Amino acid sequence: METEAFQLGKIKMYVSEDHRFGTDAFLLAYYAGVRSTSVVCDLCTGCGIVPLIFCKNAKPRLIYAMDIQEEAIALLQKTVDENALQSSVKPILCDLRDISQDVLAYESVDIVTANPPYMVGGSGFMKESEAQAIARHELMCTVEDVCAAAAKLLKYGGFLKMCHRPERLADVICAMRANKIEPKSITFVFNSINDKPWLFLISGKKGANPGMIVEKPMILRNDDKSYTEEYSRIYE
């Protein structure tokens, strides 16, 4: 496995050709609202970018980072070891469809974050590597699987924070509710004010009553294509 180092503040993290990250990871980490007292589990963690952003900024009490791909977890473990993050980040190699009490105690987590595969499995991934296809398409887990795993792990009143594509909004809301996670707020993300949204960030609360707020939109670029003040603050 060929690796490449990336500097995230003072953290030296490792990525590979198959396990990288994009803008959505930074947006999800910002949106998650973790605190220093939070116990967090990041599902579909990949190279661990979301947990590592937490370590850089919010420094929650404990972060579990779960993925089904051995190479992804090996990358994150290398980052954890090199930066002495063993007490903060716990990489877990696991199929989230098979989470058991032996892997991670049920109802022990305050916040679950998830940047899951966006595309329905079955087409469009023939030119991708197997690892890339698993990360981008619902080959190894669906949005329903992600929500079911989150429901097992979350404490009553805990939050699932997820990012996804607008065309999958109905699927995400239905999957949350089917697992007794009530959607409470949603933010649509636009590249510019003149574009359609390309992402949404949604927060669901386990055991909550119905009622969802549509927050003000998040705009990434100004009319002159420069980053907005809000996105610059998030990215930095």
Buried (B, 14 or more C-beta within 10 A) or exposed (E): EEBEEBEBEEBBBBBBEBBBBEBBBBBBBBBBEBEEEBBBBBBBBBBBBBBBBBBBEBEBBBBBBBBBBEBBBBBBBBBBEEBEBEEBBBBBBBBBBEBEEEBBEBEBBBBBBBBBBBBBBEEEBEEBEEBBBBBBBBBBBBBBBBBBBBBBBBBEEBBBBBBBBBEBBEBBBBBBBEBBBBBBBBBBBBBEEEEEBBBBBBBBBBEBEEEBEEEEEBBBBEEEEEBBEEBEEBEE
